[in-house]
């Protein structure tokens, strides 16, 4: 889920990533030209080129400069196989862009004296624990929001992805069993589960559900009443988009399985649905320093600065660095903050089943950009960066051509790997070391729960206990390695299943994704499944 930054870390003092002062526009270097609403940017053409580069089903986008929406666009279909067009008022799931709403909710509670960023999570959730007892005691609210927990990328997401049934209490119970991959607070690794924990803090402190608090205390007063905190709150008759996935090599996307829709458990990490008008309003709220368009201050100036204060250094895109556009980046409280063309860029991307979005604020230029696509491809970030550099005076950077081309190459390589694996057992591969019936049984992982292997027909079948979608036949590959090819090939999440055989008996199994195209939230590799019964 989402497009986390996983490049080489910039191990620099976090003070270097401090957010710009509230009146940053007045203090911007004079040598930098301001964003120009009259600049020769053909927004419609850029959107069309982006859609072509990523073979998108549909997209929406909008640009605001100096408090005015200067352009909105919508192209393509809301659902493949229909004549239903994408429209500007259509609700899209903004996925992990929702994380900023969770940190805003907490900032409101901090202003009220009910939450402290640097208080231990156990102050609000006494049963909270991580793998290490000391970390469990020291782990703060700020730690939960800044991807420095020590857990690996996307750890534990299979509890709720793609259709996992875990509740917040299940996630809290699972966290002590997730093994860290790095030292606490030592490096960046994007996660989702700890934002669900943060949402639980909002609920326990406020007495409202996360969705109720975000609706009553943020969406309505900010003027985003057309947006909703989760899919169940979309009003009857309101237009909303259908997400699309496509099997590797497929020419067109297919509407996603309805079971892929985010459950309420996801909400604090990625549950909000919004349209372009709503996202432009959200951007102006931040440019107005936490004051709504109606003149009401929701956040103190101190908390506006705090939320944009860089905490955890992250990697910068190699292409942005090569172009001389960005050198430093950090994760703040629900936002990425980085230098960009001599300015501060505050942004976040989002990936929901079959949908991707991107949101940017460049405060010095009063510039806001939002785009979303109903395909699980990174077209929105490409569009936003392409338009932003043009508005900031660097039109020589054609990110649509560069990034779209790189995407096509990566997609082709991943597609070939999946195709090669799908042919089944490699020539000359060793047969299974035991009869197939010997692999049948129930296997349990401490954080995930049970996975069952059974005979179905003449072969093996895997049942991932928390998912209905991740159930399928196992194809023998080599010796004690099998491949799980899920019925929905558009997930691009097929996985190797490696059984452990000791003294002639199967004692456990491990899993890992076959292709690099697989989203990191399919964290099969974090499972350590032990056989508990035949």
N, C-alpha and C positions, 0 to 999 in steps of 0.2 A: 504494500500500500504506500502510495506517495513516491516522490522522487527525492530521496535523501542524498545529500552530498557525501560521497565516500572517497574523495580524492585524498592525496597526501595532506596531512595536517600541518597547519602553520602554528608551530609551538612558540607563540609570542605572548607577551603579557596582555591580559585581557583589557588593560587600560587603553591599549591601542584601538580597541573596538568600541570605545564609548560612543553612544548615540550623539548626534548633533544637538546643540542647544535648541530650545524651543523656537527661538527666533532665527533659526539657521538660514532662512532665506535672506535675511538682512546681512548675515555674516559670510555669505558665500564668496569665494574668491572672485574678484572682478574680472579676471581673465577668462572665466568660464561663461559663455553665452547662455542665457536662459532658454528654457524650452519655448519654442515658438509655435503658437497655434496656427500660424499661417505658413509654417514650413511646408515645403513641397513633398509631403508624405501622402501618397495615394493609399489610404487605409483599406479601401475596398479591394484594390489590386493586391496589397500585401496579404490580406486575409485569403483571397483566392489562391495566391501562390503558395501560401502555407498549407492550405487544404490539399493542393495538388502534390506538394512535396511529401505529405504524410498520408495521402489517400484517405482523407478524413470523410466521415459520413456527414457531419455537420459541425458548425462552429458559431459561437457568438463572441463578440469583443466590444470593448468600449474604451474611450480615452477621455480623461478630464484634465483641463489645464486652467489654473487660476480659479478654481471653484466652479467651472462650467464644463458640462459634458460637450465636447466639441465634435464627437463622432460616436455612433453606435452602429454595429453591423451584425448581420445574421445571414449565414449562407448554408445551403445543404439541407439534408433531411433530418427530422427529429427521430425517425425510425426507418431503417432500411426495409424496403419492400412495400412502403406506403408512399402516399403523396403528401404526407404531413410535413410541412417545412419547419425548420428551426426559426423561431421568432425571438425578438429582443426581450419580450416579457416572459420568456420560458424559464422555468426554474431548473437549475443545474445543481447537482450535489457538489459542493466546493471542497469536500473531504478535509484534508489536513489544514487547509486555510482556517478551518474551524478552531484550530488550536489557539489562535489569537483571541477568539471569543472566550475560551476557557481562561486564558491569562487575564483578560479584561475583567471577567467575573471575579477572579481572585483579587485583582487590583482594587476593585470596588470594595471588597471585604477588607482589604488592607487599609484603605482609606477610613473605613468604619472602625478600625481597631480590633477586628474580629479574627484576622489572619496576619501572620508575620511570614514574609518570604523566607526568612532564615531560621524559622522554628522547625524542629524535627517533625516529619510527617506523623510520627506517633502522638504528637500533641493532639491531633485531630482524628487519627485512626490508630488507636492503641495496639491493634493486632498486626499492624504493618510490619513486614520484615523482608530483608533481602538475604542473599546467600550467606553473607558474613555477619556475625552478631554485632561487631563494632560498627559496620556500615549501617546496619539496621537502626542503631541508636542515633547515628550522626546524620542520617539521610534527611535533607531538608525539603521544604516545598520548592525552593529554587532548583535543587537537584532534580526533582521530578519533572521539571519543565525544560531542562536544558541539555538533555541527551549526553550526560556525562556519568551515567550510573555505573559504567563498567560492563554492562550487558552487551552482547553482540547485536549487530544490526537486526532490527525487527524481531528481537527475541520474544518468543511466546505468542506471536501473532496468530498461529494456527488455532489458538483457543477461540478466536472469533473470526478468522478469515479462512476460506471465503464465505462460509456459512456456519461457522462454529457457534455453539450454543452457550458459551460461558457467560456468566453474570459477573458484575463487579466483585462480588464476594469470592467467586471462583478465581478471579485474577489475583486478588490479594493473597489467597491461599496458595496460588501457584508460584508467586514471585520468589519465595525462599528456595525453590528448587531449580531455578534458572541459573546456570553456572556463568560467572562473569568471564569475559574474554580479555579484559584489561583491568588495570587498577582503578579504583574509585576516583573519579574526578581527573583522570589522566588523559582522556581523549574523547573524541566525539564519535558516537554511534547512534543513529536515529532509532527511536523507539516509539511505540504507540501505547503500550500497556500503562506506562506511568502517567500518561495524560488521562486515562480512565480513572486512575487513582486520584489525580487532581480534581476530576469531576466529582468524585466521591467526597472530597474535602468540601467542595462548594455545597453539596447536598447536606452534609452533616452540620456544617456551620450555619447555613442559611435556613435550614428547615424546608427548603423547596427542592424539587428535583432539578437537575442541571438544566433540563429543557425549559422548565418553568422560570428559573432564574434568568437564563439568557433571554428568553422571550420578554419577560416583564421588565427586566432591569437594563437590557441592552437593545434588542431589536426594536421594540416599540418606541422607547424614548429617542433613539438615534434617528428614527424615521425609516426603518427597514421593515415595516409591517408586512410587506409582501414576501419576506423571507421567513423560513421556518426552521426550528431547531432540529427537527428530524422528519423523515419522510411521512410518518404517521400523521403529522400536523398539516400536510398539504391540503388546502380546502378543496372541496368537491368542485370540479370544473376548472381548477387552476391548471394552466398548461405546464407540463414538466417533460423533460427529455427522457428518452430511452437510451441507456448505455449499450455499447457494442463491443464485442470481442471478436477476434478472428483466429482461426487455426493458423499455424505457421504456414506461410505460402498461399493462404487464401486470398482471393482477389477482392472480397468484400466482407465487411463485418456482419455479424449476426446479433440480433438483440440478445442481451444477457438473460440467463436463467433468473427468473424472479426471486429465487431463493438467495441470490447474491446480494440483494438489497441489504444495506447496513441495518443491523439490529440497534435497538436503543442503547445497548451496551457500548457501541462505538461512539456515541454522540459527542462526548467531550474530546475525543481524538479526531473526529471527522464526520459529524452528523448533519451539518447545516446544509440547507438547499437555498439558493438565492438566484436572482436574475441580475442583469447588467446594471439596471437602475439602482438596485440595492447595494451592489458592490461599489458603485461610484459614491453613493452616500456614505458608505463605510470609510472610504478613503478620505473624503472631505472631513469626516469626524476627526480623524487623526491629524490632518493638516490644520484643523482648527483647535488643536491641542486639547482634545477630550471634551469639547463643547459641541452640543448638538446644533442642528440647523435652527432649532427653536430657541437657542440661547441658553440651554440648561447645561451646566457643567456636570458631567458624569464622573470624570476622573480629575484628581488634583494634578497640577503641573508636575509635582514630584513623581507621581506614579506614571505619567506619560513618559517622563525621562527614564524611569526605572524599567519599564517594559521594553524599551528600545536599547537598553544598555547591553552591549555584547558580553557574553559569559564564556561560552565554549568555542575555541577556535575551530574552524572547519576548513575544508579544502576549497580552493577557488578553481573554477572551470579552466582547464588548460587553454581553451580557445580564447576565453576572455583575457587571460594573462598574456597570451601570445599577441593579442591585439593591443596590449597596453591599456586595457579598460578597467582591470580589477586586479588587486594584489592581496587584499586582506579581507577575510570574511569570518563571521562568528554567528553562533546561534544565541539569540537573546531569549526573552520570555515569550515564546510562541511566534517569533519572527526570525528570519535570517536578516542580518545587517552586514553590509559590505561597502567598500568604496567602489564607485562605478563612474567612469568618465569624469573623475574629479569631484563627484558628489557622494552623498550618502544614499544608498539604495536599501529600502526596507521591503522585504518580499516574503512570499511563501507560495509553494505549489501544493497541489492536491491531486490525489489519485483515488477514485472510487471505482467499484466494479464497472468497467466499460466507459468511464468518463475521466477526463483529466482537466485541471484548471490551473491558472497562474494569476497571481495578484502582485502588483508592484506599486510602491509609493516612493517618489523622489522628492523629499520635502523642500529642498532648496529651490526647486522649480515648480512647486505646487502641481506636480504631475502625478496622475493616477492611471494605471492601466490594469485591465482585467480581460482575460479571455478564457474560454472553455471549449472543449471538444467532446463529442459523445463517442469517442474511440479511446482505447487505452494506449495512446501514443502521445509523445511529448510536443505536439504541435503548439499548444498555448504558450509555453515558455519561449519557444522559438519566435513566435509572432511578437510577444511583448518585448523581448530583447531587440529584435529587428526594428520595431517602431521606436523604442526608447533611444537607441543610438542615433537614429535619424533625427529625432526631435532635439537631441542634445548636440547636434552638429558633427556627427560621425557617420554620414551615409555610406561611406566606403566599405563599411562592414556589412556584408550581405549574409546574415545569419540564416536566412531561409535556404539559400543555396548550400552553405557550408554545413549547417546542422542537419538539414533535411537529407543531404547526401550521406552524411555519417550514419544517420538513422537507417537509411536504405541498406548500407553495407552491413551493419550489425544485424539487421533483420534477416538478411540473406544468409549470413554465417550461422545464426541460430537456427534458422529453418533447415539448413543442410544437416546440422548435427541431429536435430529431431528426426529428420528423414532417415539418416543413417542408422540411428538407434531403433527406429520402428521396424526395420527389416528383420529384427529378432536376433537370434543367437548368431554371433560372429562365426565365420568359418574356422573350424578347428577348435572351437571353445570346448572346455571340459564340461561334461554333463553334471547335473546336480549330484552332490556327494551322498545324498540320502533319497529314499523314495519320497515323492511329493507329500504323501500323508504325514511324513515326519515333521513337516514344517507347519502343520495345522495347529492352532492354539490361540490363546489370548496372551497378548503382550502388553505390558504397562510401563508408561513413563511417569515419573513423579509429578511433573507439572502438567502434562497433557491429559493423561488418563489412559484408557484402553484402546488398543488396535487389535482387531481380530483377523486371523487368517483361517480360511475354510476351503474345503474342496467344492468346486462348482463345475459340474461336468467332468472333464478329464484334466482340469487344471486347477490352479490356486486362485483365490479371490481375496482381495484385501478390503476391509471395512474400517475406515478411520472413524473411530467412535463418536467424535463430536461433529462430524460432517455427513451430510447425505450426498453431497456432490462428489466428494473424494472417496468413492467406493468403486472398485473396478477389478478387472481381471489382471493377474500377474503373468507376464510373458517371461519364460526363462531366457537369460542372457548369457551367463557364463558361470559355471560351477554353482556357488551359492548366491549369486547375484541374479535378481529378477528385475523386471521393469514394470512399473504400474502405469498403464496408459488409461487415464481417466476417460469416461464416456464423452465428456465435453472437451474436445480437443482445443477449443478456442481459449481455454484457460492457459495454455502453454505452460502447464505445471506438472507434466509427467515426471516421475521420480524413479530412481533406482532404489531397490530394496535389497540390502545386504544382510543375509542371515549369518549369525555367528554359530559355528558348530564346534563343540568341544566334547572330546571323548565319545564321538558318535551320536551326540544329542544336540538338538538346536536349543540354545540358551538365550538368544536375544536377536535383535535386528536393529540396523541403522538405516537411515534414508537420506537421500540428497537429490536435489533437482537435476534433471538431465541437461537442461539447456540454460545458457546465460540469459535467455529471454524471460525466464521465470521471475515474477515479482518477488522481492525479498520477503514479503509477508508469508510466503509459503516456506516457512523456516523448518523444513523437514530435517535439516542437518543438526538442529538443536535437540532432536529427540534421541533418547537413549533407552530403547525399549527392551525390557527384560521379560522373558517368558514366565508367566505365572501359572498357567494351566494348559493341559493338552486339549 
